[in-house]
Amino acid sequence: MVIATTTTNNNIKREGIVHDVKLSSVGTAKVTDSKLVWEPSNMDLAMKLHYLRGVYFFSSRAAEGLTIMKIKESMFFWLNPFYVICGRLRRSDSGRPYIKCNDSGVRFIEANSSKRLDDFLEDVKEESSLLRLLVSGQVIGPELIFSPTVLIQITTFKCGGISVGLSWAHVLGDAFSASHFINAWGQSLAHDISQDFSLSSLKPQTRTETFPNSIFPKPLSLKMVDPVGDHWIPPTKSKMDIFSFHLTATKLAHLQSFLSGQSETQLIPIFECLCAIVWHIVAKVQNYGEPRIVTVCKNQSSNGRREILGNKHSLSTVKAEFAVSDAEPKELAKLVLQKAVDERTEIEEIMNKENGTCDVIVYGANLTFVDMGEVNLYGLELKGEKPAFVNYFVDGVGDGGVILVLPGPENSGKNGGDGRAVTMILPDSVMLGVKYELKSEWNIA
């Protein structure tokens, strides 16, 4: 099989870059009790139309001797404590989705690339959408019982390096859950599965959410969409484009200093600075009305949530009562930092009232910013080596677009670092202007 697509605007030919694609499934080494089920929480079901796609790049040295047979053997044991992920979605009599733990497995994809790894990474700098060749774009449905929630793609480059593509249904959990899952594979490959991944950590959960008899305001961070049935992907009016760029610790320090001002006693955090810059730019270039409301998703737990699946992030909205395009980015940064209104409880209440059967989107309901800076993206190791580069993007995004703020490559070192990678998924009608403004006004990207 050959993945063939058209020539892009940057004249990078995709035809034949990824070829010899083979599909199979990998399940658990142990048989799971057939009576076990896993019930997604109300927040999990609010995220069900979104998908995380991650790509990890490893050098030929890290991949040396790593055959497909060895990879699959390690996965059998890796998946034992993650039996929920090997299950398939069903609906209860009320229509609420749940996962039946039936050991159907994760989908496994193996492929080859005609490119050298370094050359491919250079091409990605010009066109980030090339990452789609290295990770499955499959969604849930149209038949739930046949749809895996997780797909793994191993692509071998001409030089011997490899990429590991993770396709993760957001209904399972947020980026912390996804990275925890894939990082555990590296430990399994090294025969070092620890107690952190015990079966007890993934016992099927029972919904215990209760809400007082009060009326909650309609959350601004949620958008109802037309029913999608069992084909879990939201309708969008816009063609979405992907663009990623990297900011070094030095560049971020300069941006922080500029936005915070010399008179400030405390620097504005990196995430809020980046939110302000991109929000201001989108307001300037978007020709169908500037976004006065944005959504902010952040980690709300200090323990890393290594022990259980689930969407535990906070969801807040920030509303500007003034023209965003005329404002100073510094004021927008302070607005994001000080005036974010948490709407998680309201979202859970709506999903609870609908028994999890309504179809909604969060990413892209407004211009959405997701803080993944604390996610351990460089925790997956092969033969003791960390990835040369990791990138994530999101599918199932609404027309408002989503901005992911990720750890930068220098964060993978023992001494850490404060660099960031930023991935933007925006309507293509907006993206060109955003890229121009980032370069001309801020000298980035």
Order of alpha helices (4+ residues) and beta strands (2+ residues): beta-beta-beta-alpha-beta-alpha-alpha-beta-beta-beta-alpha-beta-beta-alpha-beta-beta-alpha-alpha-beta-beta-alpha-beta-alpha-beta-beta-beta-beta-beta-alpha
